[in-house]
Every structure is written in C-alpha cells, then in structure tokens.
Amino acid sequence: MSTMMINILTEPEARGLNHFCYGVTQESDIVEVFLVTVGKSLSKTLGNKINKGKFYIINNFSLNKREDCTYLRLPADKAKVFQTSKTFDLPKEKLKEFFMATKCTIPDALASPKKRRLTIEGTVDKVYELKEGATWKRRDVILSDVSTKKKICCKLWGQHAESVAGVSEGSTVQISNVEVDIFNERHQLKTTSLSAVKILTNQQRRSGDFEIVGVDLEENTSYVITECGNTFKMLKSILEKYDMSPDDLLNVMPVKCHLTLEGEEIVELELK
C-alpha cells in the first residue's frame, strides 16, 4: 500500500460539504488537498483530523499531477490519516513563494497560468452585490490597471467578501495571495485562506458646478484649472460624448460645467 508524508500549510476550509487545504510533501511538492465527504455523517471527519503545521502519514489517496497544480484527494470513507512525530526538511524557497506571493500587475495576471498565486493592486472599477449560499458567501470586484486600462475580476470568498463593502469606485486596493483561475477561457482571480485585502485609498464621489478657465494638454490625460484655482485630472474620453477634444475645450473657454469627481479626477463632465 502506497503512503505519503505531508506537512499541512493551511487550516482546512469548507468548500460546500467538502474541505480543502494546502500541504507540502516530502518530495517538496506543494499540493492542494481535498478532504472529500462521503455522506453527511462524515462531512467533517477528515477536516477535524488535520491541522495546520502538523506532519501526517496518509494512505488510500489519489494523486493527480497536472501542469497547473498537484491535487491530493482524500475520500472520507477510505483515506487514513496518521499524525506522526517524524518530520522532514521544509523547502524554504518554495514556502516563501507560497506564503509571500509576488506582486504583479493586472496585465501580468491576465497572462498567468491557472493556479499561480500572486499579489495584485488595482483601481476599483465595480463592486458587485454580496452573494450568499447555505455554506458560502462571495462578492466580486472588478479591478483595473491605471496605465493600460486592462481589467480583471477578483472573487472575494468568505470573510474577504465583506472587506470591500462600502468601497467606492476609483479606490485603490491591494489583494495579496490570490489565485489565478480560468473560467470559460477568461482569466479571473479568487481569494485563498492566506489572502488579505488592504484598502490603499477610498475615493468618495462628489460633484458640483465649476468654470474651467485653463487646460494643460498631454497625450492621453490633461489637467484643467477652474476659476477658483482647483486643478483636476481629465482623460480624453471624458469629452467624447460631446465630440470634443481637450484642444476644442481650450478654444471655447471659459466653460461652465457640472463635474463629478473621484478624488482629484474628473469622471463625468456636463456642459452647461
């Protein structure tokens, strides 16, 4: 009978009726461990037996090595899990990469393979309503890259779902230790038990009437100054609904308008 020795890296989490966690084998492979329920009476049997930081010897398992990840499947009615005092040397570099995921840009994430772990920072483009089931809750957030305008959806599971409640569009967030997923050929991200969500800036929208009296023209982004001395950033696209460019705006100044702002950036402009 084949056996495996493993060190558990994360506490088991519920996924429906099953549980999952991560571990590292004696061969230094990081594996995703599925504790599979067979019948409701066994729903937590293996989840209660396995604890973070402990070493175990297991048998009656199935192992599926794929390009994106190695999966270890432990059926509750067959697998045997033995806690042991035996140990092995842990692969420090692999664990450092696992627990401290590399910071990437949104374009990097969109080009990453499935199961890659990373840390990402982006501007909040949209926050969706909370979704809940009997054993789960999730909130999706769309993050965008300021320079490239590329966007990616991040699925915030469990406790992370509440972390962006009340966060305004245009805010900047950093989400660490998220995992790349590919669904219907589209890249997305999902939080893990090691994820953390940090709100770097929380922009509140405000609006008001202004008179623009000057423009500092740049290639894609310009800056305007109002009669009161306020300076605001403005993308070229803001004027598209009027078939105008910043140059056109310059030619008709002073311009009275109603501006909607996030921080010091114009997100909507209505000419009067």
Protein Blocks (a to p, Z undefined) as FASTA:
>chain_A
ZZdddddfbdcddehjbccdddddfkopacddddddehjklmmmmmmmpcghiacddehi
addddfkbccddddfklpccdddfbdcdddfklmmmmmmccdddfklmmmpcehiacddd
dddfbdcdddddfkbccdddddddfklopacddddehjllmmmgoiaghiacddehiacd
deehiacddddfkbccddfbdcdddddddddfbdcddfklccdddfkopacdddfklmmm
nopafklmmmmcccddddddehjacfbdcdZZ
